[in-house]
Amino acid sequence: MTGPVSRFRTLPLRSRLALLVATAVAVAVAAAAVTCWLLTRAQLRSELDNSLQNTSVLGAEVQAALRNCATGSNPETTTTTAYLFIQVVDTNGNRCVFPYSEPVKVQAQDISVARHVIDESLHNSTTEKGAAVRVHTERVFVGPGAQAAVSVSRPLAEIDASLNRLALLLTAVAGLGVVGAGAAGLWVARAGLRPVDGLTLAVEHVARTEDLTVRIPVEGEDEIARLSRSFNSMTAALASSRDRQSQLIADAGHELRTPLTSLRTNVELLARSEETGRAIPPDDRRALMASVKAQMTELASLIGDLQELSRPDATDPGPLQVVALHAIVDSALERARLRGPDLGITAELRPWYVRAEPAALERALVNVLDNAVKFSPPGGSVEVALSEHGELTVRDHGPGIPAEDLPHVFERFWRSPSARALPGSGLGLSIVARTVQQTGGEIALRPAAGGGTVAAIRIPGAPTPPPEAP
């Protein structure tokens, strides 16, 4: 069974805000009204007590009341509209009522005052007809050796009537305040949640149409504005990611088309030779198989690069560990010498230790060296150096990179016009840049003095390995 809290949570946010505002105002108004009523009652009672205490009764009037009691002419059942009742009380609790007064029930406090136990008393009582009165009793002199007290009373109806009217007035004001607060709360909720409504409509539009170009106007610096800016940033990032994904697919399809077309042509030639029985000349067959092998190698390399780049930039590349950069460079140099046996590759490596994922770092360095080997002229040279400050430079003596092409060299699938005739996919330097950035380093290409290109890589580290943790 659902309780009030569960039902409250199912209400719309706008209704909950209005209800909370109305409830808070109602509690505040009720507390203020009750406090006001109690303070007013206390003030009226205090003024009534002061009035009773300041009322003086003459001794002659007391003697006259006592004589009336003695003669039996005391009016115990007088009907009067007076607002002041006076009577004399003796030590036995007997009373003598003043003319034009109503008899008031004698209380224990009155007898105590008559017996001189206490000097005076303020208390509540009732008339014989049941009307509530406020009584002030004090000692009075009635003759030698006699003890008595005089009680002065006033009806509480005059105070109660004023308090009842005040209670009705406060109730009406409180009711109007609560209704007004509820209406104001609903208006404030609508005005405050209007940007949220816009955000909701935008999210629903994106979910329905997958249109990531939607932007929400941002006004002010409050939480709603921050939420709107965050939504705009999110949709912009999603749109950029989708565009990059689409571009990657389109570029990958374009790059795959060339080797696949060549493979298809070569395989069709081999199949036709088998179907027709016309043998391909041995030299042509060897060239054809070499072409198939080269295209398969290029496809395998391209697929490997695509798998590497398919991981998001935020994906953890693997556990980072302290590795010797000079040792990884030396291992990459061995592979580079195999790919460029006619090149003179020299290296001057100083010790340098970095935190990186070894396999990814070695792959990145191999890509850098492959570029240097690929663009070096036959019989040329490649100089590799790792300084004592941790800067790795790879310098070739190839045609170099035009200045207008330098800003694009790390873009995916980008290839300079001079490199389009050479094997490759244009993904190598993209992988290098991302790997270096993941280790906290940086890479840059710049023209070399005398021709060629210098690739400079700097990764934070130290010339000595850090001490092992205990």
Sine and cosine of phi, psi and omega as CSV:
sin_phi,cos_phi,sin_psi,cos_psi,sin_omega,cos_omega
0.00,0.00,0.77,-0.64,-0.03,-1.00
-0.98,0.20,0.70,-0.72,0.01,-1.00
-1.00,-0.07,0.01,-1.00,0.01,-1.00
-0.86,0.51,-0.60,0.80,-0.02,-1.00
-0.91,0.42,-0.68,0.74,0.01,-1.00
-0.90,0.43,-0.67,0.74,0.03,-1.00
-0.91,0.42,-0.59,0.81,0.02,-1.00
-0.90,0.44,-0.64,0.77,-0.03,-1.00
-0.94,0.35,-0.37,0.93,0.02,-1.00
-0.99,0.15,-0.19,0.98,0.01,-1.00
-0.95,0.32,0.42,-0.91,0.11,-0.99
-0.87,0.48,0.45,-0.89,-0.03,-1.00
-0.86,0.52,-0.61,0.79,0.00,-1.00
-0.88,0.47,-0.69,0.72,0.01,-1.00
-0.92,0.39,-0.62,0.78,0.02,-1.00
-0.90,0.43,-0.66,0.75,0.03,-1.00
-0.89,0.45,-0.71,0.70,0.01,-1.00
-0.89,0.46,-0.66,0.75,-0.01,-1.00
-0.92,0.40,-0.65,0.76,0.03,-1.00
-0.90,0.43,-0.67,0.75,0.03,-1.00
-0.90,0.44,-0.72,0.70,0.00,-1.00
-0.89,0.47,-0.66,0.75,0.01,-1.00
-0.91,0.42,-0.69,0.73,0.01,-1.00
-0.89,0.46,-0.69,0.72,0.02,-1.00
-0.91,0.41,-0.65,0.76,0.00,-1.00
-0.88,0.48,-0.69,0.72,0.02,-1.00
-0.89,0.45,-0.70,0.72,-0.01,-1.00
-0.90,0.43,-0.70,0.71,0.00,-1.00
-0.91,0.42,-0.66,0.75,0.02,-1.00
-0.89,0.46,-0.69,0.73,0.02,-1.00
-0.89,0.45,-0.67,0.74,0.02,-1.00
-0.91,0.41,-0.65,0.76,-0.01,-1.00
-0.91,0.42,-0.72,0.70,0.01,-1.00
-0.89,0.45,-0.67,0.74,0.03,-1.00
-0.89,0.46,-0.70,0.71,0.01,-1.00
-0.88,0.48,-0.68,0.73,-0.02,-1.00
-0.91,0.42,-0.68,0.73,0.00,-1.00
-0.91,0.41,-0.66,0.75,0.02,-1.00
-0.91,0.42,-0.64,0.77,0.02,-1.00
-0.91,0.42,-0.68,0.73,0.02,-1.00
-0.89,0.46,-0.68,0.74,0.01,-1.00
-0.89,0.45,-0.63,0.77,0.00,-1.00
-0.92,0.38,-0.67,0.74,0.02,-1.00
-0.92,0.40,-0.65,0.76,0.04,-1.00
-0.89,0.46,-0.65,0.76,0.01,-1.00
-0.90,0.45,-0.68,0.74,0.02,-1.00
-0.91,0.42,-0.61,0.79,0.03,-1.00
-0.91,0.42,-0.66,0.75,0.03,-1.00
-0.90,0.45,-0.67,0.74,0.03,-1.00
-0.89,0.46,-0.63,0.77,0.02,-1.00
-0.90,0.44,-0.68,0.74,0.02,-1.00
-0.91,0.42,-0.65,0.76,-0.02,-1.00
-0.94,0.35,-0.48,0.88,-0.01,-1.00
-1.00,0.02,-0.04,1.00,0.03,-1.00
-0.98,0.18,0.84,-0.54,-0.03,-1.00
-0.97,-0.23,0.65,-0.76,0.02,-1.00
-0.90,-0.43,0.82,-0.58,-0.03,-1.00
-0.96,0.27,0.51,-0.86,0.02,-1.00
-0.89,0.46,-0.57,0.82,0.01,-1.00
-0.89,0.45,-0.62,0.79,0.02,-1.00
-0.91,0.40,-0.61,0.79,0.04,-1.00
-0.91,0.42,-0.68,0.73,0.00,-1.00
-0.90,0.44,-0.62,0.79,0.01,-1.00
-0.91,0.42,-0.65,0.76,0.02,-1.00
-0.91,0.42,-0.64,0.77,0.01,-1.00
-0.91,0.40,-0.63,0.78,0.03,-1.00
-0.91,0.42,-0.62,0.78,0.04,-1.00
-0.88,0.47,-0.62,0.78,0.04,-1.00
-0.91,0.42,-0.63,0.77,-0.04,-1.00
-0.92,0.38,-0.57,0.82,-0.03,-1.00
-1.00,0.03,-0.10,1.00,0.01,-1.00
0.99,0.17,0.26,0.97,0.01,-1.00
-0.98,-0.22,0.32,0.95,0.00,-1.00
-0.96,0.27,0.79,-0.62,-0.09,-1.00
-0.99,0.16,1.00,0.08,-0.03,-1.00
-0.94,0.34,-0.35,0.94,-0.06,-1.00
-0.84,-0.54,0.61,0.80,-0.02,-1.00
-0.90,0.44,0.69,-0.73,0.12,-0.99
-0.98,-0.20,0.85,-0.52,-0.09,-1.00
-0.56,-0.83,0.37,-0.93,0.08,-1.00
-0.94,-0.35,0.29,0.96,-0.02,-1.00
-0.94,0.33,0.40,-0.92,0.01,-1.00
-0.95,-0.32,0.28,0.96,0.04,-1.00
-0.61,-0.80,0.88,-0.48,-0.03,-1.00
-0.92,-0.39,0.75,-0.66,-0.02,-1.00
-0.78,-0.62,0.67,-0.74,0.08,-1.00
-0.47,-0.88,0.43,-0.90,0.03,-1.00
-0.97,-0.23,0.71,-0.71,-0.04,-1.00
-0.88,-0.48,0.78,-0.62,0.04,-1.00
-1.00,-0.07,-0.06,-1.00,-0.09,-1.00
-0.93,0.35,-0.25,0.97,0.02,-1.00
-0.99,-0.12,-0.01,1.00,-0.01,-1.00
1.00,-0.01,0.10,0.99,0.08,-1.00
-0.97,0.24,0.48,-0.88,-0.07,-1.00
-0.80,-0.60,0.52,-0.85,0.13,-0.99
-0.82,-0.57,0.92,-0.39,-0.13,-0.99
-1.00,0.02,0.69,-0.73,0.05,-1.00
-0.94,0.35,0.43,-0.90,0.07,-1.00
-0.85,0.53,0.55,-0.84,0.02,-1.00
0.88,0.47,0.37,0.93,0.08,-1.00
-0.89,-0.45,0.38,-0.92,0.09,-1.00
-0.99,-0.13,0.61,-0.79,0.04,-1.00
-0.93,0.36,0.69,-0.72,-0.02,-1.00
-0.92,-0.40,0.66,-0.75,-0.01,-1.00
-0.88,0.47,0.74,-0.67,-0.01,-1.00
-0.98,0.20,0.75,-0.66,0.01,-1.00
-0.97,-0.26,0.18,-0.98,0.00,-1.00
-0.89,0.45,-0.54,0.84,0.01,-1.00
-0.90,0.44,-0.60,0.80,0.01,-1.00
-0.89,0.46,-0.69,0.73,0.01,-1.00
-0.91,0.42,-0.61,0.80,0.02,-1.00
-0.89,0.45,-0.62,0.78,0.04,-1.00
-0.93,0.38,-0.67,0.74,0.00,-1.00
-0.87,0.48,-0.56,0.83,0.01,-1.00
-1.00,0.07,0.10,0.99,0.01,-1.00
0.89,0.45,0.46,0.89,0.10,-0.99
-0.96,0.27,-0.67,0.74,0.09,-1.00
-0.79,-0.61,0.35,-0.93,-0.07,-1.00
-0.97,0.23,-0.67,0.75,-0.05,-1.00
-0.40,-0.92,0.17,-0.99,-0.03,-1.00
-0.46,-0.89,0.65,-0.76,0.13,-0.99
-0.88,-0.48,0.87,-0.49,-0.05,-1.00
-0.39,-0.92,0.15,-0.99,0.03,-1.00
-0.99,-0.13,0.48,-0.88,0.07,-1.00
-0.41,-0.91,-0.18,-0.98,0.03,-1.00
-0.66,-0.75,0.43,-0.90,0.12,-0.99
-0.98,0.20,0.13,-0.99,0.03,-1.00
-0.90,0.44,-0.35,0.94,0.04,-1.00
-1.00,0.01,0.00,1.00,0.06,-1.00
1.00,-0.06,0.09,1.00,0.00,-1.00
-0.98,0.19,0.71,-0.71,0.01,-1.00
-0.96,0.27,0.68,-0.73,0.00,-1.00
-0.69,-0.72,0.35,-0.94,0.12,-0.99
-0.96,-0.28,0.78,-0.63,-0.16,-0.99
-0.88,-0.48,0.72,-0.70,0.16,-0.99
-0.87,-0.50,0.86,-0.51,-0.06,-1.00
-0.88,-0.48,0.73,-0.69,0.06,-1.00
-0.62,-0.79,0.33,-0.94,-0.04,-1.00
-0.93,0.36,0.50,-0.87,0.01,-1.00
-0.62,-0.78,0.53,-0.85,0.01,-1.00
-1.00,-0.01,0.82,-0.57,-0.02,-1.00
-0.87,-0.49,-0.07,1.00,0.04,-1.00
0.52,-0.85,0.20,-0.98,-0.04,-1.00
-0.89,0.45,0.77,-0.63,0.04,-1.00
0.97,0.26,0.04,1.00,-0.01,-1.00
-0.96,-0.27,0.59,-0.81,0.03,-1.00
-0.85,-0.53,0.69,-0.73,0.01,-1.00
-0.32,-0.95,0.15,-0.99,0.03,-1.00
-0.65,-0.76,0.47,-0.88,0.06,-1.00
-0.92,-0.39,0.74,-0.67,0.00,-1.00
-0.93,-0.36,0.80,-0.60,0.07,-1.00
-0.93,-0.37,0.81,-0.59,-0.09,-1.00
-0.80,-0.60,0.49,-0.87,0.12,-0.99
-0.71,-0.71,0.63,-0.77,0.01,-1.00
-0.90,0.44,0.62,-0.78,0.09,-1.00
-0.99,0.15,-0.09,1.00,-0.03,-1.00
-0.89,0.46,-0.58,0.81,-0.02,-1.00
-0.91,0.42,-0.57,0.82,0.06,-1.00
-0.97,0.24,-0.70,0.72,-0.03,-1.00
-0.88,0.48,-0.59,0.81,0.02,-1.00
-0.90,0.44,-0.70,0.72,0.03,-1.00
-0.90,0.43,-0.65,0.76,0.01,-1.00
-0.92,0.39,-0.61,0.79,0.03,-1.00
-0.90,0.43,-0.67,0.74,0.05,-1.00
-0.90,0.44,-0.64,0.77,0.04,-1.00
-0.90,0.43,-0.65,0.76,0.01,-1.00
-0.89,0.46,-0.66,0.75,0.04,-1.00
-0.89,0.45,-0.67,0.74,0.00,-1.00
-0.90,0.43,-0.71,0.70,0.00,-1.00
-0.91,0.42,-0.60,0.80,0.04,-1.00
-0.89,0.45,-0.68,0.74,0.02,-1.00
-0.90,0.43,-0.70,0.72,0.01,-1.00
-0.90,0.43,-0.67,0.74,0.01,-1.00
-0.89,0.45,-0.67,0.74,0.03,-1.00
-0.87,0.48,-0.71,0.71,0.05,-1.00
-0.89,0.45,-0.63,0.78,0.02,-1.00
-0.89,0.45,-0.65,0.76,0.00,-1.00
-0.92,0.40,-0.69,0.72,0.02,-1.00
-0.89,0.46,-0.70,0.71,0.02,-1.00
-0.89,0.45,-0.64,0.77,0.02,-1.00
-0.91,0.42,-0.64,0.77,0.05,-1.00
-0.88,0.47,-0.69,0.72,0.02,-1.00
-0.91,0.42,-0.68,0.73,0.02,-1.00
-0.91,0.42,-0.64,0.77,0.03,-1.00
-0.89,0.46,-0.64,0.77,0.04,-1.00
-0.91,0.42,-0.64,0.76,0.02,-1.00
-0.92,0.40,-0.69,0.72,0.02,-1.00
-0.89,0.45,-0.66,0.75,0.01,-1.00
-0.89,0.46,-0.68,0.73,0.02,-1.00
-0.90,0.43,-0.69,0.72,-0.01,-1.00
-0.92,0.40,-0.66,0.75,-0.03,-1.00
-0.94,0.33,-0.52,0.85,-0.05,-1.00
-1.00,-0.08,0.04,1.00,0.02,-1.00
-0.86,0.51,-0.69,0.73,0.08,-1.00
-0.89,0.46,-0.55,0.83,0.03,-1.00
-0.92,0.40,-0.60,0.80,0.07,-1.00
-0.88,0.48,-0.67,0.74,0.04,-1.00
-0.89,0.45,-0.65,0.76,0.04,-1.00
-0.90,0.43,-0.65,0.76,0.03,-1.00
-0.88,0.47,-0.70,0.72,0.02,-1.00
-0.89,0.46,-0.63,0.78,0.00,-1.00
-0.91,0.41,-0.68,0.73,0.01,-1.00
-0.90,0.44,-0.68,0.73,0.03,-1.00
-0.89,0.45,-0.62,0.79,0.03,-1.00
-0.90,0.44,-0.68,0.73,0.01,-1.00
-0.90,0.43,-0.68,0.74,0.00,-1.00
-0.91,0.42,-0.54,0.84,-0.05,-1.00
-0.99,0.13,-0.63,0.78,-0.13,-0.99
-0.94,-0.35,-0.22,0.98,-0.10,-1.00
0.85,0.53,0.50,0.87,0.05,-1.00
-1.00,0.01,0.96,-0.26,-0.06,-1.00
-1.00,-0.02,0.17,0.99,0.03,-1.00
-1.00,0.01,-0.03,1.00,-0.03,-1.00
-0.93,0.37,0.71,-0.70,0.06,-1.00
-0.76,-0.65,0.61,-0.80,0.00,-1.00
-0.98,-0.19,0.76,-0.65,0.06,-1.00
-0.88,0.48,0.69,-0.72,-0.02,-1.00
-0.95,-0.31,0.82,-0.57,0.02,-1.00
-0.77,-0.64,0.78,-0.62,0.07,-1.00
1.00,0.08,-0.16,-0.99,-0.03,-1.00
-0.79,-0.61,0.36,0.93,-0.05,-1.00
-0.99,0.11,-0.11,-0.99,-0.05,-1.00
-0.90,0.44,-0.58,0.81,0.01,-1.00
-0.91,0.42,-0.64,0.76,0.03,-1.00
-0.90,0.44,-0.65,0.76,0.04,-1.00
-0.89,0.45,-0.66,0.75,0.03,-1.00
-0.90,0.45,-0.64,0.77,0.02,-1.00
-0.91,0.42,-0.69,0.72,0.03,-1.00
-0.89,0.46,-0.64,0.77,0.02,-1.00
-0.90,0.44,-0.65,0.76,0.03,-1.00
-0.90,0.44,-0.69,0.72,0.02,-1.00
-0.89,0.46,-0.65,0.76,0.03,-1.00
-0.91,0.42,-0.62,0.78,0.00,-1.00
-0.91,0.42,-0.74,0.67,-0.01,-1.00
-0.91,0.42,-0.59,0.81,0.04,-1.00
-0.90,0.43,-0.67,0.74,0.02,-1.00
-0.91,0.41,-0.64,0.76,0.03,-1.00
-0.91,0.42,-0.65,0.76,0.02,-1.00
-0.90,0.44,-0.68,0.73,0.02,-1.00
-0.90,0.44,-0.65,0.76,0.02,-1.00
-0.90,0.44,-0.66,0.75,0.01,-1.00
-0.92,0.39,-0.62,0.79,0.04,-1.00
-0.90,0.44,-0.67,0.74,0.02,-1.00
-0.91,0.42,-0.61,0.79,0.02,-1.00
-0.90,0.44,-0.71,0.71,0.02,-1.00
-0.89,0.46,-0.66,0.76,0.01,-1.00
-0.91,0.41,-0.63,0.78,0.02,-1.00
-0.89,0.46,-0.68,0.73,0.00,-1.00
-0.90,0.43,-0.69,0.73,-0.01,-1.00
-0.91,0.42,-0.70,0.72,0.00,-1.00
-0.92,0.39,-0.65,0.76,0.02,-1.00
-0.89,0.46,-0.67,0.74,0.04,-1.00
-0.88,0.48,-0.63,0.77,0.00,-1.00
-0.92,0.40,-0.68,0.73,-0.04,-1.00
-0.94,0.33,-0.55,0.84,0.00,-1.00
-0.96,0.27,-0.42,0.91,-0.08,-1.00
-0.89,0.46,-0.64,0.77,-0.07,-1.00
-0.91,0.42,-0.81,0.59,0.01,-1.00
-0.92,0.40,-0.55,0.84,0.02,-1.00
-0.92,0.39,-0.64,0.77,0.04,-1.00
-0.89,0.45,-0.68,0.73,0.02,-1.00
-0.90,0.43,-0.67,0.74,0.03,-1.00
-0.89,0.46,-0.68,0.73,-0.01,-1.00
-0.88,0.48,-0.66,0.75,0.00,-1.00
-0.89,0.45,-0.72,0.69,-0.03,-1.00
-0.91,0.41,-0.66,0.75,0.00,-1.00
-0.92,0.40,-0.61,0.79,0.03,-1.00
-0.91,0.42,-0.59,0.81,0.06,-1.00
-0.90,0.44,-0.69,0.73,0.02,-1.00
-0.91,0.42,-0.66,0.75,0.00,-1.00
-0.91,0.41,-0.65,0.76,0.01,-1.00
-0.90,0.43,-0.60,0.80,0.02,-1.00
-0.90,0.44,-0.64,0.77,0.01,-1.00
-0.94,0.34,-0.61,0.79,-0.06,-1.00
-0.95,0.31,-0.63,0.77,-0.06,-1.00
-1.00,0.03,-0.27,0.96,-0.03,-1.00
0.98,0.18,0.10,0.99,0.02,-1.00
-1.00,-0.02,0.92,-0.39,-0.06,-1.00
-0.96,0.28,0.59,-0.81,0.08,-1.00
-0.99,0.13,0.68,-0.73,0.04,-1.00
-0.80,0.60,0.59,-0.81,-0.07,-1.00
-0.81,0.58,-0.70,0.71,-0.01,-1.00
-0.90,0.44,-0.67,0.74,0.02,-1.00
-0.91,0.41,-0.59,0.81,0.00,-1.00
-0.92,0.40,-0.67,0.74,0.03,-1.00
-0.88,0.47,-0.66,0.75,0.03,-1.00
-0.91,0.42,-0.62,0.79,0.02,-1.00
-0.91,0.41,-0.68,0.73,0.02,-1.00
-0.93,0.37,-0.58,0.81,0.05,-1.00
-0.90,0.43,-0.62,0.78,0.04,-1.00
-0.91,0.41,-0.66,0.75,0.03,-1.00
-0.88,0.47,-0.68,0.74,0.01,-1.00
-0.89,0.45,-0.66,0.75,0.00,-1.00
-0.91,0.42,-0.66,0.75,0.01,-1.00
-0.92,0.40,-0.61,0.79,0.05,-1.00
-0.90,0.43,-0.64,0.77,0.04,-1.00
-0.89,0.45,-0.68,0.73,0.01,-1.00
-0.90,0.44,-0.65,0.76,0.03,-1.00
-0.89,0.45,-0.69,0.72,0.00,-1.00
-0.89,0.46,-0.67,0.74,0.02,-1.00
-0.91,0.42,-0.66,0.75,-0.01,-1.00
-0.91,0.42,-0.67,0.74,0.01,-1.00
-0.91,0.42,-0.63,0.78,0.05,-1.00
-0.89,0.46,-0.67,0.75,0.04,-1.00
-0.90,0.43,-0.64,0.77,0.01,-1.00
-0.90,0.43,-0.64,0.77,0.05,-1.00
-0.89,0.45,-0.61,0.79,0.03,-1.00
-0.91,0.41,-0.66,0.75,-0.05,-1.00
-0.99,0.14,-0.24,0.97,-0.01,-1.00
-0.95,0.31,-0.30,0.95,0.04,-1.00
-0.96,0.27,0.68,-0.74,0.06,-1.00
-0.88,0.48,0.41,-0.91,-0.01,-1.00
-0.88,0.47,-0.51,0.86,-0.06,-1.00
-0.99,0.14,-0.09,1.00,-0.04,-1.00
-0.93,0.36,0.67,-0.74,0.02,-1.00
-0.90,0.43,0.87,-0.49,-0.03,-1.00
-0.94,0.33,-0.21,0.98,-0.04,-1.00
0.67,-0.74,0.12,-0.99,-0.01,-1.00
-0.92,0.39,0.80,-0.60,0.05,-1.00
-0.98,0.19,0.64,-0.77,0.02,-1.00
-0.57,-0.82,0.33,-0.94,0.01,-1.00
-0.96,0.27,0.84,-0.54,-0.01,-1.00
-0.76,-0.65,0.41,-0.91,0.04,-1.00
-1.00,0.04,0.94,-0.34,-0.03,-1.00
-0.89,0.46,-0.61,0.79,-0.03,-1.00
-0.91,0.43,-0.56,0.83,0.01,-1.00
-0.94,0.34,-0.64,0.77,0.02,-1.00
-0.92,0.40,-0.63,0.77,0.05,-1.00
-0.88,0.47,-0.66,0.75,-0.01,-1.00
-0.90,0.44,-0.63,0.78,0.04,-1.00
-0.92,0.39,-0.64,0.77,0.04,-1.00
-0.92,0.40,-0.53,0.85,0.02,-1.00
-0.91,0.42,-0.59,0.81,0.02,-1.00
-0.88,0.47,-0.67,0.75,0.02,-1.00
-0.93,0.36,-0.59,0.81,0.01,-1.00
-0.92,0.39,-0.60,0.80,0.00,-1.00
-0.92,0.40,-0.53,0.85,0.05,-1.00
-0.93,0.37,-0.55,0.84,-0.03,-1.00
-0.99,0.11,-0.32,0.95,0.06,-1.00
-0.74,-0.67,0.92,0.39,-0.09,-1.00
-0.90,0.43,-0.37,0.93,-0.03,-1.00
-1.00,-0.03,0.04,1.00,-0.02,-1.00
-0.99,-0.14,0.49,-0.87,0.10,-1.00
-1.00,-0.06,0.96,-0.26,-0.05,-1.00
-0.95,-0.30,0.91,-0.42,0.00,-1.00
-0.93,-0.36,0.46,-0.89,-0.03,-1.00
-0.59,-0.81,0.64,-0.77,0.11,-0.99
-0.74,-0.67,0.98,-0.22,-0.18,-0.98
-0.90,-0.44,0.83,-0.56,0.13,-0.99
-0.99,-0.13,0.48,-0.88,0.00,-1.00
-0.88,0.47,0.68,-0.73,0.07,-1.00
-0.38,-0.92,0.80,-0.60,-0.07,-1.00
-0.92,-0.39,0.71,-0.70,-0.05,-1.00
-0.71,-0.70,0.24,-0.97,0.12,-0.99
-0.98,-0.19,0.88,-0.48,-0.05,-1.00
-0.31,-0.95,0.13,-0.99,0.11,-0.99
-1.00,-0.04,0.91,-0.40,-0.21,-0.98
-0.82,0.57,-0.74,0.67,-0.08,-1.00
-0.89,0.46,-0.70,0.72,-0.01,-1.00
-0.91,0.41,-0.63,0.78,-0.01,-1.00
-0.92,0.39,-0.66,0.75,0.01,-1.00
-0.91,0.42,-0.64,0.77,0.03,-1.00
-0.87,0.49,-0.67,0.75,0.01,-1.00
-0.89,0.45,-0.69,0.73,0.00,-1.00
-0.92,0.39,-0.58,0.81,0.06,-1.00
-0.89,0.45,-0.65,0.76,0.03,-1.00
-0.89,0.46,-0.65,0.76,0.02,-1.00
-0.90,0.45,-0.72,0.70,-0.01,-1.00
-0.93,0.38,-0.58,0.81,0.05,-1.00
-0.88,0.48,-0.65,0.76,0.05,-1.00
-0.88,0.47,-0.68,0.73,0.00,-1.00
-0.90,0.43,-0.66,0.76,0.01,-1.00
-0.92,0.39,-0.68,0.73,-0.08,-1.00
-0.90,0.44,-0.61,0.79,-0.08,-1.00
-1.00,-0.10,0.00,1.00,0.03,-1.00
-0.99,0.16,0.62,-0.78,0.03,-1.00
-0.94,0.33,0.37,-0.93,0.03,-1.00
-0.83,0.55,0.71,-0.71,-0.01,-1.00
0.97,0.25,0.11,0.99,-0.01,-1.00
-0.98,0.21,-0.18,-0.98,-0.05,-1.00
-0.69,-0.72,0.42,-0.91,0.06,-1.00
-0.75,-0.66,0.81,-0.59,0.00,-1.00
-0.95,-0.30,0.80,-0.59,0.02,-1.00
-0.89,-0.47,0.74,-0.68,-0.01,-1.00
-0.62,-0.79,0.66,-0.75,0.11,-0.99
-0.84,-0.54,0.96,-0.29,-0.12,-0.99
-0.96,0.26,0.18,-0.98,0.02,-1.00
-0.94,0.33,-0.20,0.98,0.06,-1.00
-0.99,-0.14,0.09,1.00,0.09,-1.00
1.00,0.03,0.23,0.97,0.03,-1.00
-1.00,-0.06,0.85,-0.53,0.03,-1.00
-0.99,-0.17,0.82,-0.58,0.02,-1.00
-0.84,-0.54,0.67,-0.75,0.07,-1.00
-0.82,-0.58,0.90,-0.43,-0.08,-1.00
-0.89,-0.45,0.78,-0.62,0.08,-1.00
-0.92,-0.40,0.13,-0.99,0.00,-1.00
-0.87,-0.50,0.59,0.81,0.00,-1.00
-0.99,0.13,-0.32,-0.95,-0.06,-1.00
-0.95,0.31,-0.23,0.97,-0.02,-1.00
0.99,0.15,0.10,-1.00,-0.01,-1.00
-0.90,-0.43,0.82,-0.58,0.04,-1.00
-0.85,0.53,0.49,-0.87,-0.05,-1.00
-0.87,0.49,-0.58,0.82,-0.03,-1.00
-0.96,0.29,-0.26,0.96,0.01,-1.00
-1.00,-0.06,-0.27,0.96,-0.07,-1.00
-0.85,0.53,-0.65,0.76,-0.01,-1.00
-0.91,0.42,-0.23,0.97,-0.11,-0.99
-0.96,-0.29,-0.03,1.00,-0.19,-0.98
-0.92,0.39,-0.39,0.92,-0.03,-1.00
-0.99,-0.14,0.13,0.99,0.05,-1.00
-0.98,0.17,0.53,-0.85,-0.01,-1.00
-0.92,0.39,0.72,-0.69,0.07,-1.00
0.92,0.39,0.11,0.99,0.01,-1.00
-0.99,0.14,0.72,-0.69,0.04,-1.00
-0.67,-0.74,0.70,-0.71,0.02,-1.00
-0.93,0.37,0.40,-0.92,-0.01,-1.00
-0.83,0.56,-0.56,0.83,-0.04,-1.00
-0.96,0.26,-0.29,0.96,-0.06,-1.00
-0.98,-0.20,-0.07,1.00,-0.08,-1.00
-0.94,0.34,-0.37,0.93,0.03,-1.00
-1.00,0.10,-0.16,0.99,-0.02,-1.00
-1.00,-0.08,0.41,-0.91,0.04,-1.00
-0.91,0.41,0.48,-0.88,-0.01,-1.00
0.67,-0.74,0.27,-0.96,-0.05,-1.00
-0.91,-0.42,-0.16,0.99,-0.07,-1.00
0.99,0.16,0.27,0.96,-0.01,-1.00
-0.97,-0.25,-0.24,0.97,-0.12,-0.99
-0.86,0.51,-0.78,0.62,-0.04,-1.00
-0.93,0.36,-0.47,0.88,0.09,-1.00
-0.89,0.45,-0.68,0.74,0.03,-1.00
-0.92,0.40,-0.65,0.76,0.02,-1.00
-0.87,0.49,-0.74,0.68,-0.04,-1.00
-0.88,0.48,-0.69,0.72,-0.03,-1.00
-0.93,0.37,-0.65,0.76,0.00,-1.00
-0.89,0.45,-0.69,0.72,0.00,-1.00
-0.91,0.42,-0.66,0.75,0.02,-1.00
-0.91,0.42,-0.57,0.82,0.03,-1.00
-0.92,0.40,-0.41,0.91,0.06,-1.00
-1.00,0.00,0.05,1.00,-0.01,-1.00
1.00,0.07,0.18,0.98,-0.04,-1.00
-0.98,-0.20,-0.20,-0.98,-0.01,-1.00
-0.53,-0.85,0.45,-0.89,0.00,-1.00
-0.72,-0.69,0.57,-0.82,0.02,-1.00
-0.53,-0.85,0.54,-0.84,0.11,-0.99
-0.92,-0.39,0.66,-0.75,0.01,-1.00
-0.56,-0.83,0.45,-0.89,0.04,-1.00
-0.90,0.43,0.59,-0.81,0.02,-1.00
-0.99,-0.11,0.53,-0.85,0.05,-1.00
-0.91,0.42,0.79,-0.62,-0.02,-1.00
1.00,0.03,0.08,1.00,0.04,-1.00
0.95,-0.30,0.42,-0.91,-0.02,-1.00
0.99,-0.11,-0.15,-0.99,-0.07,-1.00
-0.73,-0.69,0.57,-0.82,0.08,-1.00
-0.90,-0.43,0.83,-0.56,0.13,-0.99
-0.98,-0.18,0.87,-0.50,-0.05,-1.00
-0.92,-0.39,0.82,-0.58,0.00,-1.00
-0.84,-0.54,0.76,-0.64,0.05,-1.00
-0.79,-0.62,0.86,-0.51,0.01,-1.00
-0.85,-0.52,0.76,-0.65,0.00,-1.00
-0.85,0.53,0.66,-0.75,0.00,-1.00
-0.05,-1.00,-0.41,-0.91,-0.03,-1.00
-0.47,-0.88,0.42,-0.91,0.00,-1.00
-0.96,0.28,-0.20,0.98,0.04,-1.00
-0.79,-0.61,0.53,-0.85,0.00,-1.00
-0.93,0.36,0.57,-0.82,0.04,-1.00
-0.93,0.37,0.44,-0.90,0.02,-1.00
-0.91,0.41,0.57,-0.82,-0.01,-1.00
-0.94,0.35,0.59,-0.80,0.03,-1.00
-0.92,0.39,0.63,-0.77,0.01,-1.00
-0.93,0.38,0.00,0.00,0.00,0.00
